[in-house]
Amino acid sequence: MNSTEIIKQAEKDLREQFEIVDEIRDYNQEKVLNAFVENRVAPEHFYTVSGYGHDDMGREVLDKVFADVFKAEKAIARIHFASGTHTLACVLFGNLRPNDKLISVVGAPYDTMQEVIGVLGDDETREDSLIAHGIIYDEVPLKDNDVDFDGIEKSIDETVKMVLIQRSKGYSTRKSLQIETIEKICKIVKSKNPNCICFVDNCYGEFVDKKEPLEVGADIIAGSLIKNPGGGIVEAGGYIAGKAKYVDKAANRLTAPGIGSEGGAMFNQHRLIFQGLFMAPSVVSEAVKGAILAAKIFDEIGYDSSPKYNEKRTDIIQNITFNSPEPLEHFCRTIQSLSPVNGYVTPIPENIPGYEDKVIMAGGTFIEGSTIELSADGPMRPPYVAYMQGGLNYAHVKIALRKILEKVG
């Protein structure tokens, strides 16, 4: 069969998986719509204010919509967050004090977060880390590359102020965490220390399932607006949602005590963030379908890929293990060549702030660094895994996969 016929057959085989994705999309779209209607979103909420950003009705309603969507007491959605890492760092620095103990309960977190914590990075970076500010840090290692629930139970006591639960796999080969797994972790933590803050890094996971982490026991979540919840059109920023007291402390870290979530001009970005959030369930579903098709295709051409096409999804990431650097570079260059922006550019492995290893990134995206758009990247270290994610529409992912099949053939 040629590449077109292979994809057509794969789509027939994936009909059941696609129907599940459509059901989740419809559920989440109605949830988002209801939040807009109940909070009486109107054109006047798209206008902005200048200077200090006081009395910004649009910002206030935007926060309420995000809170309702994620089932939170309070939320903030701000363009002032430079990245997902910055958003997460505000939660950590805002809620932890010297001698507080933080535990990452699903192994080592994402590379950039290790620099925030202070276990990686140069001397100058480490001076500004959590550890340098007196935070005690520990990890519960993975067991057989999976969550060690017994290890979590043994590690939690009354001295632990916060646990970090990274939903997506990051640059590791473990499985991303299903909502049910997050719920089990939170129950274990709360049974050992009811006052411990369960903080979920929700990046890449929003709207992939019907429930979000706050609905299963998490206290606070955070993510990036140039990933899932921005719907592919938000230009920058992040969001934090959860219990009001924890969100307020994170907001104080973003701005200053006494300002918190009450200040910050939004620079005419209200409408984009509202609209991006409204589009997000449908855009995420397109990306998930693309990832499922990719999993099916990679299986058929003999690559080790995860998750499998018939496994339940919890994020938009599809990883492909190449076991050597050359095919990883070739794959990323192929994705770049099929991008709507900078398709003529050839990506090369490069040192990137926040990462210990060189990273190759294929990101021909309308918004720099947007990973809800079709992109692929991977650290240049064994086992040389490409992390493919995103796709503003399923058709683009399908075109890219067809071209990859032609090159392989």
Disulfide bonds with the S-S distance in Angstrom:
none
